[in-house]
Each structure stands twice: as C-alpha cells, then as structure tokens.
Amino acid sequence: MTLPTKHPENPEGRKVIPIAVADDSSTVVSLYRSERSIYARHVSGWFNQWRWAMVWATQLVFYGIPWLSLNDRQAMLFDLGARRFYIFNLVLYPQDLIYLTGLLVICALSLFLFTAVAGRLWCGYACPQTVYTEIFMWIERKIEGDRVARMRLDQGPLNAGKLARKSAKHAAWIAVGLWTGFTFVGYFTPIRELATAVLHFSLGPWEWFWVLFYGFATYGNAGFMREQVCKYMCPYARFQSAMFDRDTLIVTYDEARGEARGSRPRSETPAQYHAKGLGDCIDCGLCVQVCPTGIDIREGLQYECISCSACIDACDGVMDKMHYPRGLIRNSTQNGITQKLTRSAMFRRVLRPRVLIYTAVLGAVSIAMLASLLLRASFKVDVVRDRGSIARMVGQGEIENVYRLQIMNATEHGQQYSIRVAGIEGAQIVSDATATVDAAESRWVPVRVRTPPGVLTPGSHPIQFLVSKQGVSPEQLTEKSVFLVPR
C-alpha cells in the first residue's frame, strides 16, 4: 500500500497510487481529498429575514412549549414511565400508536408535496440542522467576526487573543447545546422537576445521558459537521431528484443572461459590456462565499443545494450596486429559465399530476386523522382472560369464567363506568359491575361471569363486554372475548 506522500502536484498529502503505463512512466491518481473549510459570509436580504423568522418561530415553539401548563400538568409531556402522552387536551396511550403512524404519513406526504412544488424549502428554512447551524454561525460571527476575520484568525498563530475567542465561541456553543438537550429531555420528564434536579445535581443516570447526548449532538452537528450532515448523512439529499421535475421551483442561475462572466467598471453600460461578449455576471464570487454548503450555483442544480436562497440575496445586492435588474439568480423552474416563462405562467404549471396526487392523498389522510381524533372515545377498554383461573363449575352446575378488564380514562376528570355482558343467554356478572377511574389513569377490574347450567355446550363461545361511561355525556364501548365451557 502506498502511504500518503508530499508531491509537487499533491501538496495536501493525499493518498496516491502510481499507475504504470507502457512507456514505464507513472501517473499520480488521487484517491482522497480532504474537505476544505467553508467560511460562509453573512448576507442581508429578504430571504435572510425569512430564514431568521423561521429560526425564531421554531425555537420559540421548541423551547417554550415544555414550560406551558394545562390542567395542573405540563401541557405537552410524553410520560414513558406511566405510558401516557399528554398533548394539550389530548391524552394518548400506547394503544393510540395509529395516530403517530398517521402523523408520520402526513409529514412524509407534506415533504413530498412541498418538494415537488418548491424544492428543498424544508431544508433551507425549517430543518433543525439548518436552524441550529444558523444560530451557531451567528454566535461565531459575533465572537470571531465575519468571513475574512475568521479566515485570518484560523490561519494565524495560536496566541492569547485567538485562544480567548475560540474558547468563548465553544463555551457559547456548548451552552446552547446543553440547553437544547435539557429542553428535549423536558418533553419526557416534567421540565420543572428536571430544572430543580439540575440545580441540585441530582439528575438520574438516564437524564444525564440524554441531556449530554443531545447536547453533544447539537454541538457537533451545528458547530463542526454542518454542511457534511446535509451532503453525506441526510438521505433526503439523495432521493430528492425523484421528486423534482422541470416545473419544480428551485434556486437557479440565468445562464443566458449571466454568461460570459467578467469584471467591469461600474460606470460601464450594458451596451458596452455586451459588445465585449460579457453577460450580467461580474464574477464577484459572492454567491459562492455566502453558500453554507460551499457550492457554486452557477454550475447548475446540485444535490448539495438546500434552497436557502442566500446566493439570491447576495446577487441581488450586487445587481443593485451595478444598477442591473435583479433576478440573475432567482427562484425559478428549469422550464421557466429555458422557455423564459413569466411568473404567472410558472404558477399555472403547479397543478400537474404528481402535485394533484400528493395533495389528494395528503388531504384524505389528514381529514381521516382529524375525524378519528374528533370522534375518538374518551376511554378505552382491553379484555384479558385471567390465566390464573380457568373455566370452572360452581354452585348448582353454573359455569364461571374470570376476566380482567383494563379501563383507560383518556379525560382530565375522574369517571365512573358500568360493565355488562351480552352474547350469551342468561350470562351475568357476579362481581362488582362498576368501576371508578381517576383522571388520565387506567385501572384493571376483575370480572367474574357465570352462565346457567345446560345453556352452553362444551367449548368456546363468543361473549361481549359492554362498558358504559356514566355522566352527562354517556358513551359505550363493546369489546369481544370468549367464554369457555369445560368438557
């Protein structure tokens, strides 16, 4: 194996393998290239304002919801220990897993629909990786300066000033990461109790683990990996092309207008630089400098592009200074660029078959899930045969089976329930046929059912349990089981 070597044509010490050719000479082929550091330049503009609006909106929701209270409890809490999930007025149990499935299906279909219509808007504005990268880059700019200052600092020698700036930056990053991990765990452990435990250094081992784990993940992904998560770890970047077509709205460079590139004095008129064979692009490179993934949008659509539109803000600023029309880089479609379509013409192409199919399926699933939630019963019942007590003959030849009913109260108030049986003539409950269940609690109720002698033949017979909620809004659920008669 050939080790990495320094070579006049290989200054970075890449791994190389000499390949022999017929004239006994060798050719150096590079098999590895280290990732260059990306120093994204700050840019102001309309799209940058939208990105920061999404940063504020998503983080206010994420950091704020755990501190909200409702009905003397945390408004949103996934209590894994008690197997109850509180989502504002909803109380869900593990048996309600179908709602999680429906939510995931809705999220997937929404992603497909938005991607088919407008590309990777989720990636550019609302993805947690993008949001936290924006926050960490803002901290970096405030402490180390903008692009040129950061490059100069990294290339300079290690001294007290550099060490202080780097230490302050990483301390701020770690603080944001730990606060993020703490908030995430606060969705599973009551956050006020968690805060008290943190202040007294009395967190349990699992709380410590998950706070540190998610804190470290945020610190590493947003502080160091950044664009590499989007380029190499996120599967969405790989299959997005399956959802794109020539009428998908993407960040595009108008090559017909911009080429050939070249610098020119600001005083030069369009007629003068057109006479030289130049387009509107002055080749300033700002669109590359502001890109968080380090691509050149002028080379066409690339899977690394996350549609953040930073290059649009940068280019529009340059066009304003040069007194050229905006839109050299803009949100458009491939057909819009090649066919020079107007904005209204591009919008008319939105309602194409794949978009209509995604919309119809998404609407159907959303309506079905909403209807299911609105019509959802306020309690659930599970029936389990008592395995410790088989069917037996009692009294004057009566047959008795013992069951255990789990009644789960999905409301915020205590409820009383009555239990009846049906499906077998003469069957009756000989144990207590009522049960009281506290708010958002579940209770196992033993039920003994007897049938008169000679009514049933030996074997298994279907039976139904009718559980009714008492009160001003009565409800009834029916659960099936079997009644066994010994031979």
Buried (B, 14 or more C-beta within 10 A) or exposed (E): EEEEEEEEEBEEEBBBEEEEEEEEEEEBEEEEEEEEEBBBBBBEBEBBEBBBEBBEEBBEEBBEBBEEEBBEBBBBBBBEEEEBBBBEEEBBBEEBEEBEEBEEBBEEBBBBBBBBBBBBBBBBBBBBBBBBBBBBBEBBBEBBBEBEEBBEBEEEEEEEEBEEBBEBBBEBBBEBBBBBBBBBBBBBBBBEEBBEBBEEEEBEEEBBEBBBEBBBBBBBBBBEBBBBBBBEEBEBBEEBEEBBBEBBBBBBBBBEBBBEBEEBEEEBEBEEBEEEEBBBBBBBEBBBBBBBBBBEBBEEBEBBBBBBBBBBBBBBBBBEEBEBEEBBBBBBBBBBBEEEBEEEEBEEBBEBEBBEBBBEBBEEBBEEBEEEEEEBEBBBBBBEBEEEBEBEEEEEEBBBBBBBBBBBBBBBEEBEBBBBBEBBEEBBBEEEBEBBBEBBBBBEBEBBBBBBEEBBEEEEBEBBBBBBBEEEEEBEBEBEBBBBBEE
